Amino acid sequence: MIKFNADIHRSYLGRLSTLFALAGGFIMLILATTTVASIIGRSTIGQSIVGDYEITEMGLAMAVFLFLPECYLRKGHVIVDLFTANCKPSTLRFLDTFSDVVFTIVAFVFAYRMSLSGLEAKEYLEQSMLLELPTWWTFIVGVVSMILCGLCGLYKLSTTLCGGNHE
């Protein structure tokens, strides 16, 4: 059997995940600037930025979803190795593969359910309270990010099934 080690970080999915994470970081930078400006305005002239909480809420939601694919690829999620510290490498490989299967399924289910929620929010013209921003467009970022997470999971699984190392 031919084994290969496919470096996902050099693939299109890896590069796209990195771009998503950079976009999430840029959103966080904008949110931090907005928050600081709002706090300074509130404490100096008694006027804050209208809707700063809404902007922060929506922006953080988008940033978190944009970070997920890169976090998954770098194995940045919480891992509790209390029970697996003394396991054989074959057991660890099975558990990693099983967790990749579960994560991939969950990512695609989340994308599906979030797309339904976003369509419902658009249908009912759901919007934020102060700025009256439509909320459905924030779902688009979550759906696209979860689809990317699922595709990254499929890539890692295909690498594993072909006998490679899916690190």
Accessible surface in RSA format (square Angstrom, percent):
REM  Atomic radii and reference values for relative SASA: ProtOr
REM  Chains: A
REM  Algorithm: Lee & Richards
REM  Probe-radius: 1.40
REM  Slices: 20
REM RES _ NUM      All-atoms   Total-Side   Main-Chain    Non-polar    All polar
REM                ABS   REL    ABS   REL    ABS   REL    ABS   REL    ABS   REL
RES MET A   1   194.15 100.5 108.66  71.9  85.49 203.5 114.78  97.6  79.37 105.2
RES ILE A   2   151.86  86.4 139.55 104.0  12.32  29.7 143.93 103.6   7.93  21.5
RES LYS A   3   157.64  76.9 132.05  81.0  25.60  60.9  75.43  67.9  82.22  87.6
RES PHE A   4    85.40  42.7  75.63  46.8   9.77  25.4  84.88  51.5   0.52   1.5
RES ASN A   5   106.28  73.3  77.15  74.6  29.13  70.1  26.03  62.6  80.25  77.6
RES ALA A   6    22.32  20.5  11.55  17.8  10.77  24.5  19.20  27.0   3.12   8.3
RES ASP A   7    61.55  43.1  50.03  49.8  11.52  27.2  26.06  61.3  35.50  35.4
RES ILE A   8     4.83   2.7   4.83   3.6   0.00   0.0   4.83   3.5   0.00   0.0
RES HIS A   9    65.54  35.8  53.75  37.4  11.79  30.2  40.88  42.1  24.66  28.7
RES ARG A  10   180.14  75.6 171.19  87.3   8.96  21.3  53.55  73.2 126.59  76.7
RES SER A  11    23.47  19.8  13.04  17.4  10.43  24.0  23.18  49.4   0.29   0.4
RES TYR A  12   184.10  86.0 178.74 101.7   5.36  14.0 131.35  98.7  52.75  65.0
RES LEU A  13    35.33  19.7  34.94  25.0   0.40   1.0  35.00  24.6   0.33   0.9
RES GLY A  14     0.05   0.1   0.00   N/A   0.05   0.1   0.00   0.0   0.05   0.1
RES ARG A  15   131.23  55.1 128.11  65.3   3.12   7.4  54.42  74.4  76.81  46.5
RES LEU A  16    75.16  41.9  73.45  52.5   1.71   4.3  74.58  52.4   0.58   1.5
RES SER A  17     0.00   0.0   0.00   0.0   0.00   0.0   0.00   0.0   0.00   0.0
RES THR A  18    54.47  38.7  54.47  55.2   0.00   0.0  44.68  60.0   9.79  14.8
RES LEU A  19   107.84  60.1 103.54  74.1   4.30  10.8 103.72  72.8   4.13  11.1
RES PHE A  20    31.16  15.6  30.72  19.0   0.43   1.1  31.16  18.9   0.00   0.0
RES ALA A  21    20.07  18.5  16.73  25.8   3.34   7.6  17.04  24.0   3.04   8.0
RES LEU A  22   116.83  65.1 109.24  78.2   7.58  19.1 111.10  78.0   5.73  15.4
RES ALA A  23    43.59  40.1  35.65  55.0   7.93  18.0  42.58  60.0   1.01   2.7
RES GLY A  24     0.00   0.0   0.00   N/A   0.00   0.0   0.00   0.0   0.00   0.0
RES GLY A  25    31.71  39.1   0.00   N/A  31.71  39.1  25.56  70.1   6.15  13.8
RES PHE A  26   124.67  62.4 119.07  73.7   5.61  14.6 122.98  74.6   1.69   4.8
RES ILE A  27    35.37  20.1  35.14  26.2   0.23   0.6  35.37  25.5   0.00   0.0
RES MET A  28    77.87  40.3  73.82  48.9   4.05   9.6  72.81  61.9   5.06   6.7
RES LEU A  29   113.81  63.4 109.48  78.3   4.33  10.9 113.26  79.5   0.54   1.5
RES ILE A  30    81.58  46.4  79.50  59.2   2.08   5.0  81.49  58.7   0.09   0.2
RES LEU A  31     9.42   5.2   9.30   6.7   0.12   0.3   9.42   6.6   0.00   0.0
RES ALA A  32    52.66  48.4  44.95  69.4   7.71  17.5  51.91  73.1   0.75   2.0
RES THR A  33    85.55  60.8  79.86  81.0   5.70  13.6  67.73  91.0  17.82  26.9
RES THR A  34    23.02  16.4  19.56  19.8   3.46   8.3   9.07  12.2  13.95  21.1
RES THR A  35    52.79  37.5  52.04  52.8   0.76   1.8  46.58  62.6   6.21   9.4
RES VAL A  36    83.66  55.1  82.25  74.5   1.41   3.4  83.66  72.7   0.00   0.0
RES ALA A  37    47.98  44.1  35.46  54.7  12.53  28.5  40.84  57.5   7.14  18.9
RES SER A  38     0.57   0.5   0.44   0.6   0.13   0.3   0.57   1.2   0.00   0.0
RES ILE A  39    90.84  51.7  90.47  67.4   0.37   0.9  90.47  65.1   0.37   1.0
RES ILE A  40    97.46  55.5  96.87  72.2   0.59   1.4  97.46  70.2   0.00   0.0
RES GLY A  41    10.90  13.4   0.00   N/A  10.90  13.4  10.59  29.1   0.31   0.7
RES ARG A  42   107.13  45.0  96.48  49.2  10.65  25.4  58.05  79.3  49.08  29.7
RES SER A  43    89.37  75.5  51.47  68.7  37.91  87.3  50.19 106.9  39.19  54.9
RES THR A  44    99.35  70.7  62.82  63.7  36.53  87.1  62.72  84.2  36.63  55.4
RES ILE A  45   136.92  77.9 103.74  77.3  33.18  80.0 111.87  80.6  25.05  68.0
RES GLY A  46    61.21  75.5   0.00   N/A  61.21  75.5  27.74  76.1  33.48  75.0
RES GLN A  47   106.44  59.5 101.40  74.1   5.04  12.0  40.76  86.8  65.69  49.8
RES SER A  48    34.51  29.2  25.23  33.7   9.28  21.4   2.10   4.5  32.41  45.4
RES ILE A  49    64.54  36.7  57.50  42.8   7.04  17.0  63.24  45.5   1.30   3.5
RES VAL A  50    90.97  59.9  78.45  71.0  12.53  30.2  84.01  73.0   6.97  18.9
RES GLY A  51     2.84   3.5   0.00   N/A   2.84   3.5   0.70   1.9   2.13   4.8
RES ASP A  52    16.06  11.2  15.72  15.6   0.34   0.8   2.99   7.0  13.07  13.0
RES TYR A  53   168.96  78.9 165.10  93.9   3.86  10.1 130.24  97.9  38.73  47.7
RES GLU A  54    19.60  11.3  18.60  14.1   1.00   2.4  18.04  34.9   1.56   1.3
RES ILE A  55    51.45  29.3  48.95  36.5   2.50   6.0  50.89  36.6   0.56   1.5
RES THR A  56    35.60  25.3  35.60  36.1   0.00   0.0  31.39  42.2   4.22   6.4
RES GLU A  57   122.44  70.3 113.00  85.5   9.44  22.5  44.36  85.8  78.08  63.8
RES MET A  58    19.51  10.1  17.50  11.6   2.01   4.8  18.90  16.1   0.61   0.8
RES GLY A  59     3.99   4.9   0.00   N/A   3.99   4.9   3.55   9.8   0.44   1.0
RES LEU A  60    70.93  39.5  70.82  50.7   0.11   0.3  70.93  49.8   0.00   0.0
RES ALA A  61    45.24  41.6  35.82  55.3   9.42  21.4  44.94  63.3   0.30   0.8
RES MET A  62    25.58  13.2  24.79  16.4   0.79   1.9  20.63  17.5   4.95   6.6
RES ALA A  63     0.08   0.1   0.08   0.1   0.00   0.0   0.08   0.1   0.00   0.0
RES VAL A  64    84.54  55.6  83.15  75.3   1.39   3.3  84.01  73.0   0.52   1.4
RES PHE A  65    47.59  23.8  47.59  29.5   0.00   0.0  47.59  28.9   0.00   0.0
RES LEU A  66    16.35   9.1  16.35  11.7   0.00   0.0  16.35  11.5   0.00   0.0
RES PHE A  67    71.02  35.5  69.96  43.3   1.07   2.8  70.07  42.5   0.96   2.7
RES LEU A  68    43.90  24.4  43.90  31.4   0.00   0.0  43.90  30.8   0.00   0.0
RES PRO A  69     0.00   0.0   0.00   0.0   0.00   0.0   0.00   0.0   0.00   0.0
RES GLU A  70    15.89   9.1  15.89  12.0   0.00   0.0  15.32  29.6   0.57   0.5
RES CYS A  71    40.49  30.6  33.23  37.1   7.26  17.1  15.89  40.3  24.59  26.5
RES TYR A  72    10.94   5.1  10.21   5.8   0.73   1.9  10.21   7.7   0.73   0.9
RES LEU A  73     7.07   3.9   0.00   0.0   7.07  17.8   0.00   0.0   7.07  19.0
RES ARG A  74   156.79  65.8 129.42  66.0  27.37  65.2  46.29  63.3 110.50  67.0
RES LYS A  75    73.12  35.7  54.82  33.6  18.30  43.6  51.28  46.2  21.84  23.3
RES GLY A  76    50.07  61.7   0.00   N/A  50.07  61.7  24.22  66.5  25.84  57.9
RES HIS A  77    66.34  36.3  54.85  38.1  11.49  29.4  40.02  41.2  26.32  30.6
RES VAL A  78   140.88  92.7 109.70  99.3  31.18  75.1 116.55 101.3  24.33  66.0
RES ILE A  79   122.49  69.7  93.02  69.3  29.47  71.0  96.02  69.1  26.47  71.8
RES VAL A  80   111.92  73.6  87.30  79.0  24.61  59.3  90.57  78.7  21.34  57.9
RES ASP A  81    84.86  59.4  83.69  83.3   1.17   2.8  12.96  30.5  71.90  71.7
RES LEU A  82   134.67  75.0 112.46  80.5  22.21  55.8 117.66  82.6  17.01  45.8
RES PHE A  83   172.55  86.3 148.40  91.9  24.15  62.8 153.15  92.9  19.40  55.5
RES THR A  84    32.52  23.1  30.36  30.8   2.16   5.1  22.90  30.8   9.62  14.5
RES ALA A  85    72.33  66.5  37.86  58.4  34.47  78.4  45.11  63.5  27.21  72.1
RES ASN A  86   151.46 104.4 115.43 111.6  36.03  86.8  39.40  94.8 112.06 108.3
RES CYS A  87    43.74  33.1  22.91  25.5  20.83  49.0   7.10  18.0  36.63  39.5
RES LYS A  88   147.45  71.9 142.70  87.6   4.75  11.3  89.62  80.7  57.84  61.6
RES PRO A  89   111.92  81.6 105.71  96.4   6.21  22.6 108.06  89.2   3.86  24.0
RES SER A  90    77.61  65.6  64.38  85.9  13.23  30.5  53.92 114.8  23.70  33.2
RES THR A  91    52.83  37.6  48.25  48.9   4.58  10.9  32.35  43.5  20.47  31.0
RES LEU A  92    68.98  38.4  68.59  49.1   0.39   1.0  68.60  48.2   0.39   1.0
RES ARG A  93    97.15  40.8  92.86  47.3   4.29  10.2  47.95  65.5  49.20  29.8
RES PHE A  94   130.89  65.5 124.88  77.3   6.01  15.6 130.43  79.1   0.46   1.3
RES LEU A  95    67.52  37.6  64.72  46.3   2.80   7.0  65.08  45.7   2.44   6.6
RES ASP A  96    50.08  35.1  49.39  49.2   0.69   1.6   2.16   5.1  47.92  47.8
RES THR A  97    27.52  19.6  27.44  27.8   0.07   0.2  25.33  34.0   2.19   3.3
RES PHE A  98   114.72  57.4 111.23  68.9   3.48   9.1 114.38  69.3   0.33   1.0
RES SER A  99    58.33  49.3  52.40  69.9   5.93  13.7  43.92  93.5  14.41  20.2
RES ASP A 100     8.67   6.1   8.61   8.6   0.07   0.2   0.07   0.2   8.61   8.6
RES VAL A 101    55.91  36.8  55.48  50.2   0.44   1.1  55.73  48.4   0.19   0.5
RES VAL A 102    65.49  43.1  64.26  58.2   1.23   3.0  65.49  56.9   0.00   0.0
RES PHE A 103    47.76  23.9  45.36  28.1   2.40   6.2  47.19  28.6   0.57   1.6
RES THR A 104     5.82   4.1   5.82   5.9   0.00   0.0   5.82   7.8   0.00   0.0
RES ILE A 105   101.66  57.9  98.21  73.2   3.46   8.3 101.53  73.1   0.14   0.4
RES VAL A 106    61.97  40.8  61.14  55.3   0.83   2.0  61.97  53.8   0.00   0.0
RES ALA A 107     0.36   0.3   0.00   0.0   0.36   0.8   0.31   0.4   0.05   0.1
RES PHE A 108    68.96  34.5  63.97  39.6   5.00  13.0  64.28  39.0   4.68  13.4
RES VAL A 109    75.62  49.8  73.82  66.8   1.80   4.3  75.62  65.7   0.00   0.0
RES PHE A 110   102.65  51.4 101.96  63.2   0.69   1.8 102.65  62.2   0.00   0.0
RES ALA A 111     5.68   5.2   4.92   7.6   0.76   1.7   4.92   6.9   0.76   2.0
RES TYR A 112   130.20  60.8 124.45  70.8   5.75  15.0  93.37  70.2  36.83  45.4
RES ARG A 113   135.89  57.1 134.57  68.6   1.32   3.1  42.47  58.0  93.42  56.6
RES MET A 114    31.18  16.1  30.03  19.9   1.15   2.7  27.86  23.7   3.32   4.4
RES SER A 115    37.04  31.3  32.14  42.9   4.91  11.3  27.02  57.5  10.02  14.0
RES LEU A 116    66.98  37.3  61.91  44.3   5.06  12.7  62.46  43.9   4.52  12.2
RES SER A 117    52.95  44.7  44.35  59.2   8.60  19.8  17.93  38.2  35.02  49.1
RES GLY A 118     7.06   8.7   0.00   N/A   7.06   8.7   6.55  18.0   0.51   1.1
RES LEU A 119   116.42  64.8 112.02  80.1   4.40  11.1 112.52  79.0   3.90  10.5
RES GLU A 120   103.24  59.3 100.91  76.3   2.33   5.5  14.66  28.4  88.58  72.3
RES ALA A 121     4.87   4.5   1.92   3.0   2.95   6.7   3.66   5.2   1.21   3.2
RES LYS A 122   103.85  50.7 100.20  61.5   3.65   8.7  51.84  46.7  52.01  55.4
RES GLU A 123   127.60  73.3  97.89  74.1  29.71  70.7  42.46  82.1  85.14  69.5
RES TYR A 124   155.76  72.7 131.80  75.0  23.96  62.3  93.18  70.0  62.59  77.2
RES LEU A 125   145.58  81.1 131.09  93.8  14.49  36.4 136.29  95.7   9.29  25.0
RES GLU A 126    92.07  52.9  84.00  63.6   8.07  19.2  32.12  62.1  59.95  48.9
RES GLN A 127    97.21  54.4  75.50  55.2  21.71  51.7  12.15  25.9  85.06  64.5
RES SER A 128    12.31  10.4   3.85   5.1   8.47  19.5  11.04  23.5   1.27   1.8
RES MET A 129   169.32  87.7 142.74  94.5  26.58  63.3 114.61  97.4  54.70  72.5
RES LEU A 130   116.98  65.1  91.76  65.6  25.22  63.4  93.96  66.0  23.02  62.0
RES LEU A 131    61.93  34.5  39.43  28.2  22.49  56.5  42.83  30.1  19.10  51.4
RES GLU A 132   109.66  63.0  96.57  73.1  13.09  31.2  14.68  28.4  94.98  77.5
RES LEU A 133    58.30  32.5  58.19  41.6   0.11   0.3  58.30  40.9   0.00   0.0
RES PRO A 134    56.24  41.0  56.12  51.2   0.12   0.4  56.24  46.4   0.00   0.0
RES THR A 135    21.76  15.5  21.76  22.1   0.00   0.0  21.76  29.2   0.00   0.0
RES TRP A 136    76.07  30.5  75.33  36.5   0.74   1.7  65.11  34.7  10.96  17.8
RES TRP A 137    82.41  33.1  80.12  38.8   2.29   5.4  76.53  40.8   5.88   9.5
RES THR A 138    20.47  14.6  14.50  14.7   5.97  14.2   3.23   4.3  17.24  26.1
RES PHE A 139    55.54  27.8  53.87  33.4   1.68   4.4  55.54  33.7   0.00   0.0
RES ILE A 140    87.33  49.7  84.74  63.1   2.59   6.2  87.33  62.9   0.00   0.0
RES VAL A 141    33.94  22.3  29.95  27.1   4.00   9.6  33.68  29.3   0.26   0.7
RES GLY A 142     0.19   0.2   0.00   N/A   0.19   0.2   0.11   0.3   0.08   0.2
RES VAL A 143    22.09  14.5  22.09  20.0   0.00   0.0  22.09  19.2   0.00   0.0
RES VAL A 144    68.18  44.9  67.39  61.0   0.79   1.9  67.66  58.8   0.52   1.4
RES SER A 145     0.00   0.0   0.00   0.0   0.00   0.0   0.00   0.0   0.00   0.0
RES MET A 146     8.38   4.3   8.38   5.5   0.00   0.0   8.31   7.1   0.08   0.1
RES ILE A 147    71.04  40.4  71.04  52.9   0.00   0.0  71.04  51.2   0.00   0.0
RES LEU A 148     5.69   3.2   4.87   3.5   0.82   2.1   5.49   3.9   0.20   0.5
RES CYS A 149     0.00   0.0   0.00   0.0   0.00   0.0   0.00   0.0   0.00   0.0
RES GLY A 150     0.00   0.0   0.00   N/A   0.00   0.0   0.00   0.0   0.00   0.0
RES LEU A 151    72.99  40.7  71.39  51.1   1.60   4.0  71.39  50.1   1.60   4.3
RES CYS A 152     0.00   0.0   0.00   0.0   0.00   0.0   0.00   0.0   0.00   0.0
RES GLY A 153     0.00   0.0   0.00   N/A   0.00   0.0   0.00   0.0   0.00   0.0
RES LEU A 154    87.16  48.5  83.88  60.0   3.28   8.2  83.88  58.9   3.28   8.8
RES TYR A 155    64.17  30.0  58.30  33.2   5.87  15.3  47.11  35.4  17.06  21.0
RES LYS A 156     7.45   3.6   6.85   4.2   0.61   1.4   5.12   4.6   2.33   2.5
RES LEU A 157    19.76  11.0  19.76  14.1   0.00   0.0  19.76  13.9   0.00   0.0
RES SER A 158    55.88  47.2  51.70  69.0   4.18   9.6  42.56  90.6  13.32  18.7
RES THR A 159     5.02   3.6   4.30   4.4   0.72   1.7   1.92   2.6   3.10   4.7
RES THR A 160    14.15  10.1   8.08   8.2   6.07  14.5   7.98  10.7   6.18   9.3
RES LEU A 161   140.43  78.2 112.93  80.8  27.49  69.1 115.94  81.4  24.49  65.9
RES CYS A 162    66.76  50.5  54.37  60.6  12.38  29.1  13.44  34.1  53.31  57.5
RES GLY A 163    11.19  13.8   0.00   N/A  11.19  13.8   7.90  21.7   3.28   7.4
RES GLY A 164     2.42   3.0   0.00   N/A   2.42   3.0   2.32   6.4   0.10   0.2
RES ASN A 165    64.98  44.8  61.85  59.8   3.13   7.5  20.35  49.0  44.63  43.1
RES HIS A 166     8.14   4.4   4.09   2.8   4.04  10.3   6.43   6.6   1.70   2.0
RES GLU A 167   108.69  62.4  82.32  62.3  26.37  62.8  54.32 105.1  54.37  44.4
END  Absolute sums over single chains surface
CHAIN  1 A    10877.6       9496.2       1381.5       7876.9       3000.7
END  Absolute sums over all chains
TOTAL         10877.6       9496.2       1381.5       7876.9       3000.7
